Structures are given as structure tokens and as C-alpha cells.
Amino acid sequence: MNKRTLSGQMYGYFSIIIIMSLATLGIVSYLQSSRALDRQVEQYMEQMIESASYQTDIYLQTYELLNNAFSSNSDVRAFFEIGSNDSYEYYYYSDRIKKFASSSVQSIVTLYKQLNSIYVVGLQGRTVIYDNQNFLIQETGLSSATYRTLIDSIPNDGKITLLNMSIRPEDQGTVITLARKVRGAAYGPEFKGIVAIEFKLQELAKIWDRVNIGKDGYFFIIDEKGTPIYHSPRVEPDAQMLDKISRRIEDSGNKVFSAQYNGQNRMFVARKSDYSNWTLVVSMPVHELRKPISTIRTTTMAVGLITLLIALFLAFRFGQSILAPIRQLKDSMRETEKGNWRHIAEINRSDEIGGLIHSYNLMVTRLSEMIDKVYAAELQQQKDALQIQEAELERHRVEFQALQLQINPHFLYNTLETINCYAIVQDSHEITEMVEAMAFMLRYSIQTNLEEITVANELNHVRNYMIILRHRIAREFEIDVAISPSLLLEKMVRLTLQPVVENCFQHAFVNGIEPHHFIRIDAKKENDFFRIIVEDNGVGIPPERLRELQSRLNENRLADEPPAAAGKRRHGGIGLLNVHRRIQMVFGEQFGLQLESEYGHGCRIILSMPELPHKIHL
């Protein structure tokens, strides 16, 4: 099959598939989107009207509570019982009622600006008016027409009634009156008067204005008779259409319908309040609600047409030039299988084949780069591992050196003081002996390399220490060394034996050295361990202190004991912990010091090391 035939078939198949896919997707998407948007719009409008109705009922109930307070006020009920010509009683109760109204309104800040007036009307014809907006107004009472309207409009069951009226003509249509009939002070069966509260309809409308109903949407409220109580000031109310809409609302079961209003096809959603018997209606133009659907339809058609043209063009170009690039890719991939990273010369094209050739070249380039990176990463990983090992060894070296420098300063200070005394008093060989011994000790102590140290080296260090100690305590003291000559060349850690012997002098013979006191040093091999035992017959270690030292040895806590105050003896233990940690740093955590003691009968300190330790280089 030649190129033209193959490209023609592919062009035809691509055209059919693309057209069918775009048409099916566009039609189904449009129908489903339209239904979903219609349901969403209805739900949204129902939620808006439900919220506005709920807020309206709460607003009205606030004034009902205020009306209840006046209806149950004793002064108001007593006012209903006064005579029609009793001026003194009228003045007395009207003053008390106004003061009660003022205090009640001011105690509820949210009602202060919204309340228009409160008036108490007795059936005997006497009236008390509290005007919350104009305190200088002259009280003239109610006209006979207003009085008769109130009496006739309010039922005799004592329930709250909402009236679209005002006692002042200038406020007519801008306020709502909430009124009820009230019994007198004697609580007889007959109603003696009326308590009415006027509040501004404008403040009530602010509740509905907070709801977003679009640029051309608005609210309006009608009463049970279809009379408009509130209508949006942006639109002139059409009484005939409002009457039709009122009947349509009564006939509409789901409270959602469409109708012509002011020359527009509009959607209406209504809800009747069980509290006020008002019907709240929200209205929006149908074309505004359908605008998203129209946008979807237009966008779908435009995108579909553009996509179809582009797809057909690409399909044509693809069919015309598919064979040669595929053969070239096939040959290059065979070379790649052999390990030859062969690139294809990128031809001047921007369709899928051009992208495939570019991706293939990019893949070859990245594969070669990745192999180089793998080798580099492997080398870097090995280098990092060596650096980590070197850092770990350096840390051990620093820790070892820090531990090595923890030499008891008191011994050196006392030794220097003794040398100074000898130098002043007499010129004798003792000074030379002490200085030489101290020089050997210092030279031996400050070496920081971990060269192989033998038992003989450590015993020689102990001997120099004993030379200096003999001059300090001014008496001879022989240490019993019971180590077999065959063990003198065994390897051990530098500066571990002398601190243990010094610990014996500091803590075992606290009351002075007696003739029966001894220190014995022995060594033995057992179970692949080389152990050196330093034993004395001093005072021993108290059980509590022994447990504390053993715990610190097990936990490697070198310096958690506070320093001793001036003039007081240190409790001991830092030197032994130092030796313990030095052995562990050289040979491992399984080696170190062991303490055995019976209080009052001496102490045994065991230095455990491997039988054949390896030489360590730092």
C-alpha cells in the first residue's frame, strides 16, 4: 500500500471519528449542562427566598417581643381602664408609658434606628404615642378614620396582626404596623385597647437586598389579598400583573414558574411565611438565567469547529508523511538496541511525527546523560561514604583527645608545689627524681596517636607516678604486680592503668595509708578476653555509690556529676568513666571497665580488652 492510499484512508477515518466525537460530546454536554443549570438555578433561588423569608420572620419576631413587653406592662393595662375625661390619670400613665418605651428601645440598640413609633390606643378614645424619629412632634392623637381602621383591622383573638398602614399620612407606604388587642388591668374577657408598633419598611428591605439575585433580579412582597407591601424601587409595580402572579402563586404547587412581567419573560420563586402570611417572591429574567447555557452552546460550537479544522489538517499532514519518518525511526531504534546512541536529523515539521522524532532524540540524549550521571553518582556515593567514615573517625579522634586531656589538675598542682618546696629547702636528688618522673608522665600523656601500647608501657607510667607519690606522701608504698612476664607485651590502651591506681589512693585509703594496705595488679586471658585486675583492701564503695557508678559505666555518662565546691573532695568516678570510654573507643562497646566491691573490704577494678586487638590508625 503506497503513501497516498494509506494517507487517504487515515484522513477519512480521522474525519469520521473526529466529527462523530465532537458532535456527540457537544450535544450530550449541552443537554446535560442545561438540565443541571436549570436545577441549580431553581435550587439557588429557592435557597435565597428561604433565607430571606427566615430572616424576615426573625426580624418581625423581634418586634413581636417588644409588643409583648408593652402588652403585659401594668401601666399600659391600667391606661386602658382610665376614663375618657380623666386628665390627671392620662398624664400620669402616658408619661410612664413613654418612659418605658424609651428605656425599652434604647436597651435594644438594633431597634433604635429601625423603630418609627409606638402607640397605645384605648377603646375609650385615649391615645399615647411614642415617636422614635421626631421627638419634637406635637402629639395630636389619632384621627377618627385611623382609629376606626385599627379597630376593624385587628382581630379579637389577641394575635399579632401586620398592617400596611401608618398613623401619619407622610409615612404611609414606608412603614409596617405590628398590632394586637390587649385586655385591661382587670383581665376581663373584653379587650380594652390596642398596642401598635410601626417600623421602617426600608430597614426590612435591607435584609432582602443582601441576597445576590443578579443585575435585573428583584424581590417583592404581597399580602394575602395580593396587595404589594414592598416592591423594588427600580421597577414600577404592575397591579394587574401582580394580581395574576398572586393567583399563579396560589395555583403553583412547587412555587416556581415563569411568566411575562413588565415586558420580560421572568422566572418567579415564591414562599409564603407561616408567621406573617406574607408571600415573598424573587424574580429574575429567564434570559439572564439561560445566559450560561447560551455561553456553553456557543463555546462548544466554536471550539468544536476549530478543533475539527485543526484535526483534519493534522490528519492530512500525518497521512502524507507518515511512512518515511517511521522507517527512519525503526532503523535508528535498531541501532539503539545495539548500544549505538544514534540521533535522527530533525526535519522541519511540527506535527506528531516531528514531536516523536524530537522525543526520540531527547530520549537518546537523556539516556546517555543518565548513564554518565549514574557513573558519577556511584563515584560520588563512594566518595561520600569515605567522607562519612573520615568524619566519624575524626569525631572519635577529637573525643579521644578530649578524654585524653582530662588529667587531674590537682595532682599536677600538688606535685609542682612539692618540687618548689624541695627546691627552696635543699638541693637534693629528690628534685631531679621527681622532675624526671613527671616529665616522663607528661610526655607519655600528651601523645595522641593510638600506637600499640603494651602492659609494660603502662606499668612504667605507673612506676613514674609512684615515684612522685612517694615524695608527696613521704613514705614508701610498694604495689604488688603479679602479672606474668608472658603478658607484659600484650596490647592495651594508653593512660588507662595509672588513673585506676590513682583512684585507689584517692578513694580506697581516705583515712591514710596503713601498713596492712596493699594494691595488687594482675592480668589473665580467658574466653578471648585480656583482663587486667587492680585490687585493693581499702574502704570499698558504698552500695548506693557502687550502683550509681555501674549505671554510669553502662550508660557511658562521663560528666553528668556536678563539680565539687571549693575545699570539698570530689566523690570520684570521672577518672574511671574516662578510662572506660577510652577502652570502648579503641576496642568497641563490648569492652571497658567492671567494678566489684564489698563495702569495708576493698574494691576490684577489671579492665577488659580483646585478647588480640587490631592496630587502629587515625
MARZAFI-613761 format. One record per residue (C-alpha): x, y, z; residue in three letters; residue number from 1. Coordinates in steps of 0.1 Angstrom, whole numbers, plus 2048, in hexadecimal, padded with zeros to 3 digits. Example, Ala and Ser with C-alpha at 12.3 -4.5 7.8 and 13.67 -1.06 7.14 Angstrom:
BEGIN
87B,7D3,84E,ALA,1
889,7F5,847,SER,2
//
This chain:
BEGIN
800,800,800,MET,1
80F,821,7F5,ASN,2
810,842,809,LYS,3
7F3,852,7F7,ARG,4
7DC,835,7FD,THR,5
7E6,832,822,LEU,6
7E3,857,828,SER,7
7C1,859,817,GLY,8
7B3,83D,82C,GLN,9
7C1,84C,84C,MET,10
7B3,86E,842,TYR,11
790,860,83C,GLY,12
790,84C,85C,TYR,13
79D,869,870,PHE,14
782,880,862,SER,15
766,868,86B,ILE,16
773,862,88E,ILE,17
779,886,896,ILE,18
758,893,888,ILE,19
744,878,89B,MET,20
757,87D,8BB,SER,21
753,8A3,8BB,LEU,22
72E,8A2,8B1,ALA,23
726,888,8CB,THR,24
73A,899,8E6,LEU,25
72C,8BB,8DE,GLY,26
707,8B0,8DD,ILE,27
709,89B,8FD,VAL,28
71D,8B5,910,SER,29
705,8D1,906,TYR,30
6E5,8BD,910,LEU,31
6F4,8B1,930,GLN,32
702,8D4,939,SER,33
6E0,8E4,931,SER,34
6CD,8CC,948,ARG,35
6E7,8CF,964,ALA,36
6E8,8F5,962,LEU,37
6C2,8F7,962,ASP,38
6C1,8E2,982,ARG,39
6DD,8F6,991,GLN,40
6CD,917,98A,VAL,41
6AC,90B,998,GLU,42
6BD,8FE,9B7,GLN,43
6D1,91E,9BB,TYR,44
6B2,934,9B8,MET,45
69F,91E,9D1,GLU,46
6BC,921,9E9,GLN,47
6BD,946,9E5,MET,48
698,94A,9EB,ILE,49
699,932,A08,GLU,50
6B5,945,A18,SER,51
6A4,967,A13,ALA,52
683,95A,A21,SER,53
695,94C,A3F,TYR,54
6A7,96D,A46,GLN,55
686,980,A41,THR,56
674,96A,A5B,ASP,57
690,96F,A74,ILE,58
68F,994,A6E,TYR,59
669,995,A74,LEU,60
66B,97F,A92,GLN,61
683,998,AA2,THR,62
668,9B3,AA0,TYR,63
64E,99A,AAD,GLU,64
663,995,ACC,LEU,65
663,9BB,AD0,LEU,66
63D,9BB,ACB,ASN,67
63A,9A0,AE5,ASN,68
64D,9B5,AFE,ALA,69
635,9D2,AFA,PHE,70
616,9BB,AFA,SER,71
620,9AC,B1B,SER,72
62B,9CE,B2B,ASN,73
615,9D7,B49,SER,74
615,9FC,B40,ASP,75
608,9F5,B1D,VAL,76
5EC,9DE,B2A,ARG,77
5E4,9F9,B45,ALA,78
5E3,A13,B2A,PHE,79
5C7,A00,B18,PHE,80
5B2,A02,B37,GLU,81
5B3,A28,B3C,ILE,82
596,A3E,B34,GLY,83
592,A51,B13,SER,84
594,A73,B25,ASN,85
5AC,A6B,B42,ASP,86
5C9,A83,B39,SER,87
5DE,A7C,B58,TYR,88
5DE,A56,B53,GLU,89
5E4,A5B,B2E,TYR,90
602,A71,B35,TYR,91
610,A59,B4F,TYR,92
60E,A39,B3B,TYR,93
617,A49,B1A,SER,94
638,A56,B2A,ASP,95
640,A33,B39,ARG,96
638,A22,B18,ILE,97
64F,A39,B04,LYS,98
66B,A34,B1D,LYS,99
666,A0E,B1B,PHE,100
667,A11,AF5,ALA,101
687,A26,AF5,SER,102
699,A0E,B0C,SER,103
68D,9F0,AF9,SER,104
698,9FE,AD7,VAL,105
6BA,A0A,AE4,GLN,106
6C1,9E8,AF4,SER,107
6BF,9D7,AD2,ILE,108
6D8,9EA,ABC,VAL,109
6CE,9D8,A9C,THR,110
6AA,9E5,A9F,LEU,111
6B3,A09,AA6,TYR,112
6B7,A15,A82,LYS,113
69D,9FE,A73,GLN,114
680,A06,A8A,LEU,115
669,A21,A7E,ASN,116
650,A25,A9A,SER,117
63D,A12,AB5,ILE,118
619,A1B,ABE,TYR,119
601,A0F,AD8,VAL,120
5DC,A14,ACF,VAL,121
5C0,A0F,AE8,GLY,122
59D,A06,ADD,LEU,123
591,A24,AF3,GLN,124
5A3,A3A,AD8,GLY,125
5C2,A44,AEB,ARG,126
5E4,A3F,AD9,THR,127
609,A40,AE3,VAL,128
622,A44,AC6,ILE,129
647,A3F,ACA,TYR,130
658,A4C,AAB,ASP,131
67C,A3F,AA7,ASN,132
685,A54,A89,GLN,133
679,A77,A92,ASN,134
678,A7F,AB7,PHE,135
66C,AA2,AB1,LEU,136
64C,A98,A9F,ILE,137
62C,AA4,AAF,GLN,138
617,A87,ABA,GLU,139
5F4,A8C,AAC,THR,140
5E7,A69,AB1,GLY,141
5D6,A54,A95,LEU,142
5BD,A5F,A7C,SER,143
59B,A4E,A7E,SER,144
5A2,A3D,A5C,ALA,145
5C3,A2F,A68,THR,146
5B4,A25,A89,TYR,147
597,A12,A78,ARG,148
5AF,A01,A5F,THR,149
5C4,9F4,A7C,LEU,150
5A5,9E7,A8F,ILE,151
597,9D6,A70,ASP,152
5B8,9C7,A63,SER,153
5C4,9B7,A82,ILE,154
5B2,996,A8C,PRO,155
5A4,990,AAE,ASN,156
5B8,971,AB6,ASP,157
5D7,984,AC4,GLY,158
5EE,978,AA8,LYS,159
608,98E,A97,ILE,160
5FD,99E,A76,THR,161
612,9AF,A5C,LEU,162
603,9CE,A4C,LEU,163
60F,9E1,A2E,ASN,164
606,A03,A3D,MET,165
613,A20,A52,SER,166
603,A39,A6A,ILE,167
614,A55,A56,ARG,168
60B,A5B,A31,PRO,169
62F,A64,A28,GLU,170
63C,A41,A34,ASP,171
621,A2E,A21,GLN,172
630,A13,A0C,GLY,173
653,A15,A1C,THR,174
64B,A04,A3D,VAL,175
63B,9E4,A4A,ILE,176
625,9E3,A69,THR,177
625,9C5,A81,LEU,178
607,9C7,A97,ALA,179
5F1,9B2,AAF,ARG,180
5D3,9B7,AC6,LYS,181
5DA,9B6,AEB,VAL,182
5C5,9B1,B0A,ARG,183
5C4,9CA,B27,GLY,184
5D2,9C9,B4A,ALA,185
5B5,9B5,B56,ALA,186
5BC,999,B3D,TYR,187
597,998,B34,GLY,188
58A,985,B15,PRO,189
588,9A4,B00,GLU,190
5A5,9B6,AEF,PHE,191
5AB,9D9,AFB,LYS,192
5C4,9E7,AE2,GLY,193
5DF,9E2,AC7,ILE,194
605,9E2,AC9,VAL,195
614,9EA,AA7,ALA,196
639,9ED,A9B,ILE,197
643,9FE,A7B,GLU,198
665,9F5,A6C,PHE,199
675,A00,A4B,LYS,200
670,9EA,A2D,LEU,201
691,9F7,A1F,GLN,202
6A4,9E6,A3B,GLU,203
692,9C6,A34,LEU,204
69A,9C8,A0F,ALA,205
6BF,9C9,A18,LYS,206
6BC,9A4,A21,ILE,207
6B1,99C,9FE,TRP,208
6CA,9B2,9ED,ASP,209
6E7,99E,9FC,ARG,210
6DD,981,9E6,VAL,211
6EF,980,9C4,ASN,212
6D4,97C,9AA,ILE,213
6E6,98B,98C,GLY,214
6E4,9AC,97B,LYS,215
6C0,9AA,970,ASP,216
6B2,995,98C,GLY,217
69D,9A3,9A9,TYR,218
687,99A,9C6,PHE,219
663,9A4,9CE,PHE,220
64A,99B,9E9,ILE,221
625,997,9E6,ILE,222
60B,991,A02,ASP,223
5EF,978,A03,GLU,224
5DA,98E,9EC,LYS,225
5F5,992,9D2,GLY,226
5FB,9B6,9DC,THR,227
620,9BF,9D9,PRO,228
631,9C7,9FA,ILE,229
653,9CC,9EC,TYR,230
65F,9CF,9C8,HIS,231
681,9D6,9BA,SER,232
685,9FC,9B4,PRO,233
697,9F4,993,ARG,234
677,9E7,983,VAL,235
654,9F6,982,GLU,236
63B,9DD,990,PRO,237
620,9D1,978,ASP,238
601,9CB,98D,ALA,239
5F0,9B5,973,GLN,240
60F,99F,96E,MET,241
613,99D,994,LEU,242
5F0,991,997,ASP,243
5F6,976,97C,LYS,244
617,96C,98D,ILE,245
605,96A,9AF,SER,246
5EC,952,9A0,ARG,247
608,93F,98E,ARG,248
61A,93B,9AF,ILE,249
5FB,92C,9BF,GLU,250
5F7,913,9A3,ASP,251
61D,90B,9A1,SER,252
625,8EC,9B5,GLY,253
64A,8EF,9B4,ASN,254
64A,915,9B6,LYS,255
661,918,997,VAL,256
653,924,976,PHE,257
659,93C,959,SER,258
643,959,94E,ALA,259
644,97A,93B,GLN,260
649,998,951,TYR,261
651,9BB,946,ASN,262
658,9AF,923,GLY,263
671,994,92D,GLN,264
66E,96E,930,ASN,265
678,969,955,ARG,266
67C,94C,96D,MET,267
66A,950,98E,PHE,268
671,93D,9AE,VAL,269
659,943,9CB,ALA,270
656,939,9EF,ARG,271
63A,941,A08,LYS,272
644,949,A2B,SER,273
631,935,A46,ASP,274
638,951,A5E,TYR,275
62D,970,A4B,SER,276
618,960,A30,ASN,277
62C,976,A17,TRP,278
637,967,9F7,THR,279
65C,96F,9EE,LEU,280
663,96D,9C8,VAL,281
685,96F,9B7,VAL,282
685,975,992,SER,283
6A1,972,978,MET,284
6A1,975,952,PRO,285
6A1,954,941,VAL,286
6BB,95F,927,HIS,287
6D2,968,944,GLU,288
6CE,946,953,LEU,289
6D3,936,931,ARG,290
6F2,94A,929,LYS,291
70B,930,936,PRO,292
6FA,916,920,ILE,293
6FC,92C,902,SER,294
720,932,909,THR,295
726,90D,90C,ILE,296
714,907,8EB,ARG,297
728,922,8D8,THR,298
749,918,8E7,THR,299
743,8F3,8DF,THR,300
73B,8FA,8BB,MET,301
758,912,8B6,ALA,302
771,8FB,8C7,VAL,303
763,8DD,8B5,GLY,304
766,8ED,893,LEU,305
78A,8FA,899,ILE,306
794,8D8,8A7,THR,307
785,8C7,889,LEU,308
798,8DC,870,LEU,309
7B9,8D8,883,ILE,310
7B4,8B3,886,ALA,311
7AC,8AE,862,LEU,312
7CB,8C2,858,PHE,313
7E1,8AE,86F,LEU,314
7D2,88D,863,ALA,315
7D9,897,83F,PHE,316
7FD,8A0,846,ARG,317
801,881,85B,PHE,318
7F5,86B,83F,GLY,319
80B,87B,825,GLN,320
82B,878,839,SER,321
828,85A,84F,ILE,322
83B,83F,83E,LEU,323
85E,84E,83A,ALA,324
861,85A,85E,PRO,325
855,839,86B,ILE,326
86F,826,857,ARG,327
88A,83E,863,GLN,328
87F,839,887,LEU,329
87F,814,883,LYS,330
8A3,813,876,ASP,331
8AF,82B,891,SER,332
89F,816,8AC,MET,333
8B0,7F7,89F,ARG,334
8D1,809,8A3,GLU,335
8C7,814,8C6,THR,336
8C1,7EF,8CF,GLU,337
8E5,7E8,8C6,LYS,338
8F1,804,8DD,GLY,339
8F8,81D,8C2,ASN,340
8E9,83E,8CD,TRP,341
8DE,84A,8AB,ARG,342
8CB,86B,8A6,HIS,343
8B3,872,88A,ILE,344
8B6,892,877,ALA,345
897,8A6,881,GLU,346
883,8B1,862,ILE,347
86F,8D1,860,ASN,348
84E,8C5,86C,ARG,349
837,8CC,88B,SER,350
81F,8AF,88A,ASP,351
81F,88F,89F,GLU,352
83B,87F,88B,ILE,353
851,89D,890,GLY,354
849,89B,8B5,GLY,355
851,876,8B5,LEU,356
872,87B,8A4,ILE,357
87B,897,8BC,HIS,358
870,881,8D9,SER,359
885,865,8CC,TYR,360
8A4,87B,8C9,ASN,361
89D,889,8EC,LEU,362
89A,865,8F9,MET,363
8BB,85B,8EA,VAL,364
8CC,87A,8F8,THR,365
8BD,875,91A,ARG,366
8C6,850,91B,LEU,367
8EA,858,914,SER,368
8EA,874,92D,GLU,369
8D9,85E,947,MET,370
8F3,843,942,ILE,371
90E,85D,948,ASP,372
8FB,86A,966,LYS,373
8F8,846,974,VAL,374
91D,841,972,TYR,375
923,864,981,ALA,376
909,85D,99C,ALA,377
91A,83C,9A4,GLU,378
93C,84D,9A7,LEU,379
92D,869,9BC,GLN,380
91B,84F,9D3,GLN,381
93C,83D,9D9,GLN,382
94D,85F,9DF,LYS,383
931,869,9F8,ASP,384
934,848,A0A,ALA,385
959,84D,A0E,LEU,386
953,871,A1A,GLN,387
93A,863,A33,ILE,388
953,84A,A40,GLN,389
96E,864,A42,GLU,390
956,87B,A55,ALA,391
94D,85F,A6D,GLU,392
972,857,A73,LEU,393
979,87C,A77,GLU,394
95D,87E,A91,ARG,395
96B,861,AA4,HIS,396
98E,870,AA2,ARG,397
981,891,AB0,VAL,398
96E,87F,ACB,GLU,399
98C,86A,AD3,PHE,400
9A3,888,AD5,GLN,401
98A,89A,AEB,ALA,402
988,87D,B02,LEU,403
9AE,879,B02,GLN,404
9B2,89D,B0D,LEU,405
99C,898,B2C,GLN,406
9BA,895,B44,ILE,407
9B3,89C,B68,ASN,408
9C1,8BF,B6D,PRO,409
9C3,8BB,B93,HIS,410
9DE,8A1,B90,PHE,411
9F3,8B7,B79,LEU,412
9EE,8D6,B8F,TYR,413
9F8,8C3,BAF,ASN,414
A16,8B4,B9D,THR,415
A23,8D5,B92,LEU,416
A1E,8E3,BB5,GLU,417
A32,8C6,BC4,THR,418
A4E,8CC,BAB,ILE,419
A4E,8F0,BB3,ASN,420
A52,8E9,BD9,CYS,421
A6F,8D1,BD2,TYR,422
A80,8EA,BBC,ALA,423
A7E,905,BD8,ILE,424
A88,8EF,BF5,VAL,425
AA4,8DA,BE7,GLN,426
AB6,8D1,BC8,ASP,427
AB1,8AB,BC6,SER,428
AAC,88F,BAE,HIS,429
A87,88D,BB7,GLU,430
A80,8AB,BA2,ILE,431
A92,89B,B84,THR,432
A7F,87B,B89,GLU,433
A5D,88B,B8C,MET,434
A63,8A2,B6E,VAL,435
A6F,885,B58,GLU,436
A51,870,B63,ALA,437
A39,88C,B5C,MET,438
A49,893,B3A,ALA,439
A45,86E,B30,PHE,440
A20,86F,B3B,MET,441
A18,88F,B28,LEU,442
A2A,883,B09,ARG,443
A18,862,B0A,TYR,444
9F6,873,B11,SER,445
9F6,88D,AF5,ILE,446
9FC,874,AD9,GLN,447
9DB,873,AC5,THR,448
9E2,857,AAC,ASN,449
9D4,835,AB3,LEU,450
9F4,822,AAE,GLU,451
9F6,7FF,ABD,GLU,452
9FC,803,AE3,ILE,453
A07,7E5,AF7,THR,454
A01,7DC,B1B,VAL,455
A25,7E4,B22,ALA,456
A21,808,B16,ASN,457
A03,80D,B2D,GLU,458
A16,7FD,B4A,LEU,459
A33,815,B44,ASN,460
A1B,832,B44,HIS,461
A0D,825,B66,VAL,462
A31,823,B73,ARG,463
A38,848,B6B,ASN,464
A17,851,B7C,TYR,465
A22,83D,B9B,MET,466
A44,850,B9C,ILE,467
A32,871,B9D,ILE,468
A18,864,BB6,LEU,469
A33,856,BCD,ARG,470
A41,87A,BD1,HIS,471
A1F,888,BD6,ARG,472
A14,871,BF2,ILE,473
A38,86E,C00,ALA,474
A37,848,C03,ARG,475
A3D,829,BEF,GLU,476
A20,815,BE0,PHE,477
A26,7F6,BCB,GLU,478
A0C,7EB,BB1,ILE,479
A0A,7C6,BAD,ASP,480
A0D,7BE,B88,VAL,481
A03,79A,B82,ALA,482
A02,79B,B5D,ILE,483
A13,77E,B4B,SER,484
A31,789,B36,PRO,485
A21,779,B18,SER,486
A05,793,B19,LEU,487
A1A,7B2,B1C,LEU,488
A1A,7B7,AF6,LEU,489
9F5,7B4,AF3,GLU,490
9E4,7D2,AE3,LYS,491
9CE,7EA,AF6,MET,492
9C2,80E,AF5,VAL,493
9D8,82B,AFF,ARG,494
9D2,83D,B20,LEU,495
9BA,823,B2F,THR,496
9CE,812,B4A,LEU,497
9DC,830,B5D,GLN,498
9BA,841,B62,PRO,499
9AD,821,B71,VAL,500
9CA,820,B89,VAL,501
9C6,844,B91,GLU,502
9A1,83E,B98,ASN,503
9AC,825,BB3,CYS,504
9C1,83E,BC5,PHE,505
9A6,859,BC3,GLN,506
988,844,BCE,HIS,507
993,823,BDD,ALA,508
9AB,831,BF8,PHE,509
997,850,C01,VAL,510
9A3,84F,C26,ASN,511
9C8,84B,C1D,GLY,512
9DE,82E,C12,ILE,513
9E3,813,C2D,GLU,514
9FE,7F8,C2D,PRO,515
9E4,7DD,C25,HIS,516
9D7,7EF,C06,HIS,517
9E0,7E1,BE4,PHE,518
9D9,7E6,BBE,ILE,519
9DD,7C8,BA8,ARG,520
9DF,7C8,B82,ILE,521
9D8,7A7,B6F,ASP,522
9D0,79D,B4C,ALA,523
9C1,77E,B3B,LYS,524
9B2,771,B1B,LYS,525
991,75F,B19,GLU,526
975,75B,AFF,ASN,527
987,771,AE5,ASP,528
98A,78D,AFF,PHE,529
9A9,79C,B0D,PHE,530
9A2,7AA,B30,ARG,531
9B7,7BE,B48,ILE,532
9AB,7BE,B6C,ILE,533
9B3,7DA,B84,VAL,534
9AA,7D0,BA8,GLU,535
9AD,7E2,BC9,ASP,536
9A2,7DB,BED,ASN,537
997,7FF,BF4,GLY,538
975,80B,C01,VAL,539
962,7FF,BE2,GLY,540
945,810,BD2,ILE,541
923,815,BE2,PRO,542
907,800,BD1,PRO,543
8F4,81F,BC5,GLU,544
913,82F,BB7,ARG,545
91D,80D,BA7,LEU,546
8FC,80A,B96,ARG,547
8FE,82E,B8A,GLU,548
921,829,B7B,LEU,549
917,808,B6B,GLN,550
8F9,81A,B5B,SER,551
90E,836,B4E,ARG,552
927,81D,B3F,LEU,553
90B,80B,B2D,ASN,554
8FC,82B,B20,GLU,555
91E,83B,B18,ASN,556
915,85B,B2B,ARG,557
937,86B,B2F,LEU,558
930,88C,B3F,ALA,559
90D,890,B4D,ASP,560
919,894,B71,GLU,561
91B,8B9,B7C,PRO,562
93E,8C6,B84,PRO,563
949,8C5,BA9,ALA,564
948,8E6,BBC,ALA,565
968,8F7,BC6,ALA,566
978,8E6,BE4,GLY,567
963,8C6,BE1,LYS,568
96D,8A4,BD3,ARG,569
95F,897,BB3,ARG,570
94A,878,BB7,HIS,571
95F,866,B9C,GLY,572
956,853,B7D,GLY,573
95F,86A,B61,ILE,574
981,85B,B5D,GLY,575
973,837,B5B,LEU,576
958,842,B43,LEU,577
974,853,B2E,ASN,578
988,832,B2D,VAL,579
968,81E,B25,HIS,580
960,835,B07,ARG,581
984,834,AFA,ARG,582
984,80E,AF9,ILE,583
963,80E,AE7,GLN,584
96E,828,ACD,MET,585
98C,812,AC4,VAL,586
97E,7EF,AC6,PHE,587
958,7F2,AC5,GLY,588
93A,7F5,ADB,GLU,589
93C,7D1,AE8,GLN,590
95C,7D9,AFB,PHE,591
964,7F1,B18,GLY,592
964,7F2,B3E,LEU,593
953,7DD,B58,GLN,594
950,7E6,B7C,LEU,595
94D,7CD,B99,GLU,596
94D,7D8,BBD,SER,597
942,7CE,BE0,GLU,598
93F,7EC,BF6,TYR,599
95A,7EB,C11,GLY,600
96E,7CF,C00,HIS,601
97E,7E0,BE1,GLY,602
977,7E2,BBC,CYS,603
97F,7D0,B9C,ARG,604
981,7E3,B7B,ILE,605
983,7CD,B5B,ILE,606
98F,7DC,B3A,LEU,607
981,7C5,B1E,SER,608
991,7C6,AFC,MET,609
993,7AE,ADE,PRO,610
9AE,793,AE0,GLU,611
9BD,79C,ABE,LEU,612
9B2,7C0,AB5,PRO,613
9B8,7CE,A93,HIS,614
9CD,7ED,A8E,LYS,615
9B8,80C,A88,ILE,616
9C4,829,A72,HIS,617
9B5,84C,A74,LEU,618
//
